Amino acid sequence: MPKKLKRRTFLKRTFGSFLTVLGLSSGGYFYANRIEPSLLDIQHLEIKHPLIPKSFNGIKIIQFSDTHLGFHYNLTQFSKLVDKINDLKPDIILFTGDLMDEPNKYLEINKLIPLLESLRPPLGKFCIFGNHDHGGYGSDIYRNIMEATNFTVLLNESAPIKLKDESRIHLLGIDDAMLGKPDLPLTLKNVPQDHFKILLSHAPDLADDASRYPIEWQISGHSHGGQVKIPFIGALVIPPFAKNYPEGLYSIGDQNPLTLYVNRGIGTTRLPFRFMAKPELTVYTLIPEKT
């Protein structure tokens, strides 16, 4: 009971602060509730590294994250997102967690499955668990959906991406930090140190631990970019494990630094608003870099 009261108080205060800063403006409310959540921002980044094989030059990876289906984000909107991803013709698709806001209460799984199935990148599609995927007894529900739609679920494990010339890079997928049991040593087991590796971690702040291992890149979500950002005040909604790295590109560590990118996600949670934190789809292009 105390936990519910605490969460209710948090939401009430956050919502009150949000409306106060907007000056109780109906126009501001409408923009944050209806307009910005639908303004998809497509970010393009180059992943450059000497360990990337030459044959991977130009390989395109798309990351989407935090759809939170069921909480002010519906299948009509998701269908448009799927069309956009397919139009961009990725070679690899990565989903970094929080598919449904409450998996055990989501009633449109039968309609969701064909949409996920229609994503068919030639080199595969991969996913990890977010906290909402585990929450509400959702772990098995989420895994079953993703496996039924040909996603490879990475739970403290790795998967090689191989081309015809036998060159490869490795994807690492770690469990969620809030409700799971992340295990980096287990995830890295049997992965050669001299191969290029991309870590998928729902929680950005695990990058501090990941930077102590031979991992070149980390891709995360979870933060929603703060979801509601007020000038001179900052973000109103930053979840645990996204405090250090809430949005964008970071370099962590001195020698052989880990590069982290934090995607703002697609949907909303807690509050049905986005303000100065547009939904994001991230397109990465692999580029071998000369030493």
SELUM-833249 format. One line per 10 residues: their letters; for each residue x, y, z of C-alpha. Coordinates in nm, 2 decimals, decimal comma. Example, Ala and Ser with C-alpha at 12.3 -4.5 7.8 and 13.67 -1.06 7.14 Angstrom:
! SELUM-833249
AS) 1,23:-0,45:0,78 ~ 1,37:-0,11:0,71;
END
This chain:
! SELUM-833249
MPKKLKRRTF) 0,00:0,00:0,00 ~ 0,27:0,26:0,08 ~ 0,43:0,19:-0,26 ~ 0,11:0,28:-0,44 ~ 0,07:0,60:-0,24 ~ 0,42:0,69:-0,32 ~ 0,38:0,64:-0,69 ~ 0,05:0,83:-0,69 ~ 0,21:1,12:-0,51 ~ 0,49:1,12:-0,76;
LKRTFGSFLT) 0,26:1,12:-1,06 ~ 0,04:1,40:-0,91 ~ 0,34:1,62:-0,83 ~ 0,50:1,56:-1,17 ~ 0,17:1,63:-1,35 ~ 0,12:1,94:-1,15 ~ 0,47:2,07:-1,22 ~ 0,42:2,00:-1,59 ~ 0,10:2,20:-1,61 ~ 0,24:2,48:-1,39;
VLGLSSGGYF) 0,54:2,52:-1,62 ~ 0,32:2,52:-1,93 ~ 0,11:2,79:-1,76 ~ -0,20:2,58:-1,76 ~ -0,20:2,64:-2,13 ~ -0,45:2,42:-2,32 ~ -0,23:2,46:-2,63 ~ 0,08:2,33:-2,44 ~ -0,12:2,04:-2,30 ~ -0,25:1,95:-2,64;
YANRIEPSLL) 0,10:1,97:-2,80 ~ 0,26:1,75:-2,53 ~ -0,03:1,50:-2,53 ~ -0,12:1,47:-2,89 ~ 0,14:1,63:-3,12 ~ 0,50:1,56:-2,99 ~ 0,43:1,19:-2,92 ~ 0,36:1,15:-3,29 ~ 0,66:1,34:-3,42 ~ 0,90:1,06:-3,50;
DIQHLEIKHP) 1,27:1,17:-3,50 ~ 1,50:0,95:-3,71 ~ 1,86:0,98:-3,59 ~ 2,15:0,86:-3,82 ~ 2,48:0,75:-3,66 ~ 2,79:0,59:-3,79 ~ 2,95:0,31:-3,59 ~ 3,32:0,33:-3,67 ~ 3,58:0,09:-3,53 ~ 3,89:-0,09:-3,64;
LIPKSFNGIK) 3,75:-0,43:-3,53 ~ 3,46:-0,40:-3,78 ~ 3,54:-0,63:-4,07 ~ 3,56:-0,46:-4,41 ~ 3,28:-0,68:-4,55 ~ 3,05:-0,51:-4,29 ~ 3,10:-0,17:-4,44 ~ 2,77:0,00:-4,50 ~ 2,56:-0,26:-4,30 ~ 2,25:-0,08:-4,17;
IIQFSDTHLG) 2,11:-0,14:-3,82 ~ 1,78:0,00:-3,69 ~ 1,70:0,03:-3,32 ~ 1,36:0,09:-3,18 ~ 1,27:0,08:-2,82 ~ 1,01:0,14:-2,54 ~ 0,69:0,12:-2,74 ~ 0,48:0,07:-2,43 ~ 0,19:-0,06:-2,63 ~ -0,13:-0,02:-2,44;
FHYNLTQFSK) -0,04:0,30:-2,26 ~ -0,15:0,58:-2,51 ~ 0,03:0,39:-2,79 ~ -0,19:0,17:-3,01 ~ -0,15:-0,08:-3,29 ~ -0,24:0,17:-3,56 ~ 0,05:0,39:-3,45 ~ 0,28:0,08:-3,43 ~ 0,18:-0,03:-3,78 ~ 0,30:0,30:-3,91;
LVDKINDLKP) 0,63:0,26:-3,72 ~ 0,67:-0,09:-3,88 ~ 0,61:0,05:-4,22 ~ 0,87:0,32:-4,16 ~ 1,13:0,07:-4,04 ~ 1,07:-0,15:-4,35 ~ 1,09:0,15:-4,58 ~ 1,44:0,22:-4,44 ~ 1,55:-0,13:-4,55 ~ 1,77:-0,23:-4,25;
DIILFTGDLM) 2,00:-0,53:-4,26 ~ 1,95:-0,59:-3,89 ~ 1,68:-0,48:-3,65 ~ 1,73:-0,44:-3,27 ~ 1,45:-0,39:-3,01 ~ 1,58:-0,28:-2,68 ~ 1,29:-0,35:-2,45 ~ 0,95:-0,25:-2,31 ~ 0,72:-0,37:-2,58 ~ 0,40:-0,35:-2,38;
DEPNKYLEIN) 0,33:-0,13:-2,08 ~ 0,15:-0,42:-1,89 ~ 0,20:-0,75:-2,07 ~ -0,05:-0,95:-1,87 ~ -0,32:-0,69:-1,94 ~ -0,26:-0,64:-2,31 ~ -0,55:-0,78:-2,51 ~ -0,43:-0,74:-2,87 ~ -0,14:-0,99:-2,90 ~ -0,30:-1,17:-3,19;
KLIPLLESLR) -0,30:-0,84:-3,39 ~ 0,05:-0,75:-3,27 ~ 0,22:-1,07:-3,39 ~ 0,16:-1,02:-3,76 ~ 0,31:-0,67:-3,74 ~ 0,63:-0,79:-3,57 ~ 0,64:-1,08:-3,81 ~ 0,64:-0,84:-4,11 ~ 0,98:-0,70:-4,00 ~ 1,22:-0,92:-4,21;
PPLGKFCIFG) 1,57:-0,78:-4,22 ~ 1,81:-1,01:-4,41 ~ 2,07:-1,05:-4,13 ~ 1,82:-1,10:-3,85 ~ 1,63:-0,93:-3,57 ~ 1,72:-0,94:-3,20 ~ 1,57:-0,82:-2,88 ~ 1,63:-0,80:-2,50 ~ 1,41:-0,76:-2,19 ~ 1,31:-0,43:-2,05;
NHDHGGYGSD) 1,17:-0,38:-1,70 ~ 0,81:-0,37:-1,83 ~ 0,87:-0,70:-2,02 ~ 0,94:-0,87:-1,69 ~ 0,68:-0,67:-1,49 ~ 0,33:-0,80:-1,44 ~ 0,43:-1,16:-1,48 ~ 0,52:-1,07:-1,84 ~ 0,85:-1,25:-1,89 ~ 0,70:-1,56:-2,07;
IYRNIMEATN) 0,44:-1,35:-2,25 ~ 0,71:-1,13:-2,40 ~ 0,95:-1,41:-2,49 ~ 0,67:-1,61:-2,65 ~ 0,56:-1,31:-2,87 ~ 0,92:-1,23:-2,98 ~ 1,02:-1,59:-3,06 ~ 0,69:-1,64:-3,24 ~ 0,78:-1,35:-3,47 ~ 1,13:-1,47:-3,54;
FTVLLNESAP) 1,32:-1,23:-3,31 ~ 1,62:-1,38:-3,13 ~ 1,58:-1,31:-2,76 ~ 1,92:-1,24:-2,60 ~ 1,91:-1,30:-2,22 ~ 2,26:-1,28:-2,09 ~ 2,38:-1,44:-2,41 ~ 2,55:-1,35:-2,74 ~ 2,47:-1,40:-3,11 ~ 2,72:-1,38:-3,40;
IKLKDESRIH) 2,62:-1,19:-3,72 ~ 2,80:-1,37:-4,00 ~ 2,84:-1,28:-4,36 ~ 2,92:-1,51:-4,65 ~ 3,29:-1,46:-4,62 ~ 3,27:-1,59:-4,26 ~ 3,35:-1,25:-4,12 ~ 3,15:-1,17:-3,81 ~ 3,05:-0,93:-3,54 ~ 2,88:-1,02:-3,21;
LLGIDDAMLG) 2,56:-0,89:-3,05 ~ 2,55:-0,92:-2,67 ~ 2,21:-0,91:-2,49 ~ 2,20:-0,85:-2,12 ~ 1,90:-0,88:-1,88 ~ 1,72:-0,58:-1,74 ~ 1,88:-0,41:-1,44 ~ 1,56:-0,33:-1,25 ~ 1,37:-0,66:-1,26 ~ 1,61:-0,90:-1,42;
KPDLPLTLKN) 1,95:-1,05:-1,34 ~ 2,21:-0,90:-1,57 ~ 2,53:-1,10:-1,60 ~ 2,80:-0,96:-1,82 ~ 3,06:-1,24:-1,78 ~ 2,80:-1,49:-1,88 ~ 2,70:-1,28:-2,18 ~ 3,06:-1,25:-2,30 ~ 3,13:-1,63:-2,26 ~ 3,29:-1,77:-2,57;
VPQDHFKILL) 3,30:-1,43:-2,75 ~ 3,65:-1,36:-2,88 ~ 3,80:-1,04:-2,74 ~ 3,93:-0,93:-3,08 ~ 3,58:-0,94:-3,25 ~ 3,36:-0,63:-3,26 ~ 3,08:-0,64:-3,01 ~ 2,76:-0,44:-2,96 ~ 2,59:-0,47:-2,62 ~ 2,22:-0,44:-2,60;
SHAPDLADDA) 2,12:-0,32:-2,25 ~ 1,78:-0,17:-2,17 ~ 1,93:0,02:-1,89 ~ 2,19:0,28:-2,00 ~ 2,36:0,31:-1,67 ~ 2,50:-0,04:-1,69 ~ 2,75:0,11:-1,93 ~ 2,97:0,19:-1,62 ~ 3,01:-0,18:-1,56 ~ 3,03:-0,27:-1,93;
SRYPIEWQIS) 3,32:-0,02:-1,98 ~ 3,53:-0,25:-1,77 ~ 3,50:-0,53:-2,02 ~ 3,62:-0,56:-2,38 ~ 3,30:-0,42:-2,53 ~ 3,32:-0,15:-2,80 ~ 2,96:-0,02:-2,82 ~ 2,64:-0,03:-2,61 ~ 2,29:0,05:-2,73 ~ 2,02:0,13:-2,48;
GHSHGGQVKI) 1,67:0,28:-2,43 ~ 1,46:0,30:-2,10 ~ 1,51:0,67:-2,03 ~ 1,26:0,81:-2,29 ~ 1,50:1,10:-2,30 ~ 1,34:1,23:-1,99 ~ 1,00:1,22:-2,17 ~ 0,91:1,57:-2,04 ~ 1,19:1,83:-2,03 ~ 1,14:2,17:-1,90;
PFIGALVIPP) 1,38:2,46:-1,99 ~ 1,60:2,55:-1,70 ~ 1,46:2,27:-1,49 ~ 1,54:1,95:-1,68 ~ 1,37:1,62:-1,72 ~ 1,07:1,53:-1,50 ~ 1,07:1,16:-1,57 ~ 1,40:0,98:-1,55 ~ 1,38:0,62:-1,43 ~ 1,63:0,43:-1,22;
FAKNYPEGLY) 1,94:0,31:-1,42 ~ 1,91:0,60:-1,66 ~ 2,03:0,88:-1,43 ~ 2,39:0,90:-1,56 ~ 2,31:0,86:-1,93 ~ 1,96:0,98:-2,01 ~ 1,99:1,05:-2,39 ~ 2,23:1,06:-2,68 ~ 2,59:0,97:-2,74 ~ 2,86:0,91:-2,47;
SIGDQNPLTL) 3,22:0,79:-2,45 ~ 3,29:0,60:-2,13 ~ 3,64:0,52:-2,00 ~ 3,99:0,63:-2,09 ~ 4,17:0,35:-2,26 ~ 3,96:0,17:-2,53 ~ 3,65:0,36:-2,43 ~ 3,30:0,22:-2,46 ~ 3,07:0,42:-2,69 ~ 2,71:0,43:-2,56;
YVNRGIGTTR) 2,40:0,55:-2,74 ~ 2,07:0,60:-2,56 ~ 1,76:0,60:-2,77 ~ 1,46:0,81:-2,65 ~ 1,21:0,53:-2,73 ~ 0,87:0,55:-2,90 ~ 0,59:0,54:-2,65 ~ 0,52:0,70:-2,31 ~ 0,49:0,57:-1,96 ~ 0,37:0,71:-1,63;
LPFRFMAKPE) 0,25:1,03:-1,80 ~ 0,09:1,04:-2,15 ~ 0,31:1,33:-2,25 ~ 0,63:1,41:-2,44 ~ 0,78:1,75:-2,43 ~ 1,12:1,83:-2,58 ~ 1,18:1,46:-2,61 ~ 1,05:1,34:-2,94 ~ 1,00:0,97:-3,01 ~ 1,31:0,82:-3,18;
LTVYTLIPEK) 1,41:0,56:-3,43 ~ 1,79:0,52:-3,46 ~ 1,97:0,41:-3,78 ~ 2,33:0,30:-3,74 ~ 2,57:0,24:-4,03 ~ 2,87:0,02:-3,97 ~ 3,20:0,16:-4,10 ~ 3,54:-0,02:-4,06 ~ 3,80:0,23:-3,93 ~ 4,17:0,21:-4,02;
T) 4,41:0,17:-3,72;
END
